[in-house]
Amino acid sequence: MERHFDVELADLKSSILQMGDLVEEAIIDSVEALKQLRKDKAARVIAEDKIVDECELKIDEECLDLLALRQPMAVDLRFITMAMKISTDLERMADLAVDISQRVLELADKPLLKPLVDIPKLTLLAQKMTRDAISSFVNKDAELARIVISSDREADNLRDLVQQELLNDYISKNKTTIPRAIPLLLIARHLERICDHATNIAEDVIYMVEAKVVKHHLEKLDENS
């Protein structure tokens, strides 16, 4: 019985990893569509979002079955309940990649307002935070989770840089740039929100591993478990 339960937990980890890979790919592809102003690539991200939705439903079913049939305790119980929360965060991250792709469709018939500098940096950060958050979950690595949380400030800073440049150097000086600037402002916001969801996952990992609530209590990040 114990061995079979371990296999089921391993399957759940695999499902989370698969969903995380799909979300990471959607984030990358949405910004690649922006760089290339590719409507087809943006449309593909939007169309493939249903696969992520199906993954979320599958994970929820796996978790509910484990809770009902195995009646797990302690760390295993926290792992399963956190898996349900994490799948929700991942689904929302994929939705944000869809939002980015929709902004690309708005921009695709116009020349880019400016060379993309900070948005690609923010994309790489979102990709890394997502990957590390999932890795911290499947490996029950609270220290990696803390690194993810500490990276969120950099995401905020990059979003702010994009906003300040667009507002100060373009919109305030030339109102005709607004139709091309606003989608870029929103894309930076969408990417920063993806980083927020990665942070949520990392906070859940710390709770799962250490039974410590750090959400809204960042001073607890440096406390010994």
C-alpha positions in Angstrom: 0.0 0.0 0.0 2.8 2.4 1.0 4.7 1.7 -2.2 1.6 2.3 -4.4 1.0 5.6 -2.6 4.6 6.7 -3.4 4.0 5.9 -7.1 0.8 8.0 -7.0 2.7 10.9 -5.5 5.4 10.5 -8.1 2.7 10.6 -10.8 1.3 13.8 -9.3 4.8 15.4 -9.4 5.1 14.4 -13.0 1.8 16.0 -13.8 2.9 19.3 -12.1 6.1 19.2 -14.0 4.3 18.7 -17.3 2.0 21.6 -16.7 4.9 23.8 -15.6 6.7 23.0 -18.9 3.6 23.9 -20.9 3.3 27.2 -19.0 6.9 28.1 -19.4 6.7 27.4 -23.2 3.6 29.6 -23.4 5.4 32.5 -21.7 8.4 32.2 -24.0 6.3 31.8 -27.2 4.1 34.8 -26.4 7.1 37.1 -26.1 8.7 35.6 -29.2 5.5 36.4 -31.0 5.9 40.0 -29.7 9.6 40.2 -30.9 8.7 39.0 -34.3 5.2 40.5 -34.5 3.9 37.1 -35.5 0.1 36.7 -35.4 0.3 33.0 -36.1 2.5 32.4 -33.1 0.4 34.5 -30.9 -2.7 32.7 -32.1 -1.1 29.3 -31.3 -0.4 30.3 -27.7 -4.1 31.3 -27.4 -5.4 28.1 -29.0 -3.1 25.8 -26.9 -4.3 27.3 -23.6 -7.0 24.6 -23.5 -4.3 22.0 -23.0 -3.1 23.8 -19.8 -6.8 24.0 -18.6 -7.0 20.2 -19.2 -3.9 19.7 -17.1 -5.3 21.7 -14.2 -8.5 19.5 -14.2 -6.4 16.3 -14.4 -4.3 17.4 -11.4 -7.3 18.4 -9.4 -8.8 14.9 -10.0 -5.6 13.2 -9.0 -5.4 15.3 -5.8 -9.0 14.6 -4.9 -8.6 10.9 -5.4 -5.5 10.8 -3.2 -7.2 12.8 -0.5 -10.3 10.5 -0.6 -8.6 7.2 -0.9 -5.3 7.6 0.9 -6.3 10.0 3.7 -2.7 11.4 3.8 -1.2 13.0 6.9 1.3 15.8 7.7 3.8 16.5 4.8 2.0 14.3 2.3 -1.3 16.1 3.0 0.3 19.5 2.6 2.0 18.3 -0.7 -1.3 17.2 -2.2 -3.3 20.3 -1.1 -0.5 22.5 -2.3 -0.5 20.7 -5.7 -4.1 21.8 -6.2 -3.2 25.4 -5.3 -0.1 25.4 -7.5 -2.0 24.0 -10.5 -4.4 27.0 -10.2 -1.4 29.4 -10.2 0.0 27.7 -13.2 -3.3 28.0 -15.1 -3.4 31.7 -14.3 0.1 32.1 -15.6 -0.9 30.5 -18.8 -3.9 32.9 -19.0 -1.4 35.8 -18.7 0.6 34.3 -21.6 -2.7 34.4 -23.5 -3.2 38.0 -22.5 0.3 38.8 -23.8 -0.5 37.1 -27.1 -3.7 39.1 -27.4 -1.7 42.3 -27.0 0.6 41.0 -29.8 -2.4 40.7 -32.1 -3.2 44.4 -31.3 0.4 45.4 -32.3 1.1 43.0 -35.2 0.1 45.4 -37.9 2.1 48.3 -36.5 5.9 48.8 -36.3 7.2 48.3 -32.7 7.4 51.6 -30.9 10.9 50.9 -29.6 13.5 48.1 -29.4 12.6 45.6 -26.7 15.2 45.6 -23.9 13.6 45.2 -20.4 10.6 43.1 -21.6 12.9 40.3 -22.7 14.8 40.5 -19.4 11.5 40.3 -17.5 10.5 37.3 -19.7 13.7 35.5 -18.8 13.1 36.2 -15.1 9.5 35.0 -15.3 10.7 31.8 -17.0 13.4 31.2 -14.4 11.1 31.9 -11.5 8.5 29.6 -12.9 11.0 26.8 -13.4 12.6 27.2 -10.0 9.2 27.4 -8.2 8.1 24.1 -9.8 11.5 22.6 -9.0 11.3 23.7 -5.4 7.9 22.1 -5.2 8.7 18.7 -6.6 12.0 18.5 -4.7 10.6 20.0 -1.5 13.4 22.6 -1.6 12.5 25.5 0.7 15.8 27.3 0.1 15.2 27.4 -3.7 11.7 28.7 -2.9 13.2 31.5 -0.9 15.4 32.4 -3.9 12.2 32.6 -6.0 10.5 34.9 -3.5 13.6 37.2 -3.3 13.6 37.5 -7.1 10.1 39.1 -7.2 11.6 42.6 -6.3 13.7 42.4 -9.5 10.5 41.7 -11.5 8.8 44.7 -10.0 11.8 46.9 -10.9 11.9 45.7 -14.5 8.2 46.4 -14.9 8.7 49.8 -13.4 11.5 50.5 -15.9 9.3 49.6 -18.8 6.5 51.8 -17.5 8.7 54.8 -16.8 10.3 54.7 -20.2 7.0 54.4 -22.1 5.3 57.0 -20.1 8.2 59.5 -19.9 9.9 59.1 -23.2 6.9 58.3 -25.5 3.4 58.9 -24.2 4.0 62.2 -22.5 6.0 63.5 -25.4 3.8 62.3 -28.3 0.2 61.2 -27.8 0.1 59.4 -31.2 2.4 56.7 -29.6 -0.4 55.7 -27.2 -1.9 52.8 -29.3 1.6 51.2 -29.6 2.7 52.0 -26.0 -0.3 50.8 -24.0 0.0 47.1 -25.2 3.6 47.2 -24.1 2.7 48.6 -20.7 0.2 45.8 -20.3 2.6 43.1 -21.4 5.1 44.3 -18.8 2.3 44.1 -16.2 1.3 40.6 -17.4 4.9 39.4 -17.1 5.2 40.8 -13.6 2.0 39.1 -12.6 3.4 35.8 -13.8 6.3 36.4 -11.4 3.8 37.1 -8.7 2.2 33.7 -9.3 5.7 32.0 -9.2 6.2 33.7 -5.8 2.8 32.4 -4.6 4.0 28.8 -5.5 7.3 29.4 -3.6 5.4 30.6 -0.6 3.3 27.5 -0.7 6.4 25.3 -0.9 7.7 26.8 2.3 4.4 26.1 4.0 4.5 22.5 2.6 8.0 21.8 3.8 8.2 23.8 7.0 4.6 24.4 8.0 5.5 28.0 8.1 3.2 30.7 6.6 5.4 33.4 4.9 2.7 35.0 2.7 2.3 38.6 3.9 5.0 37.8 6.5 8.3 38.2 4.6 10.2 38.7 7.9 9.7 35.0 8.4 11.8 34.1 5.3 15.0 34.5 7.3 13.8 32.6 10.4 15.2 29.2 11.1 12.7 26.5 10.5 
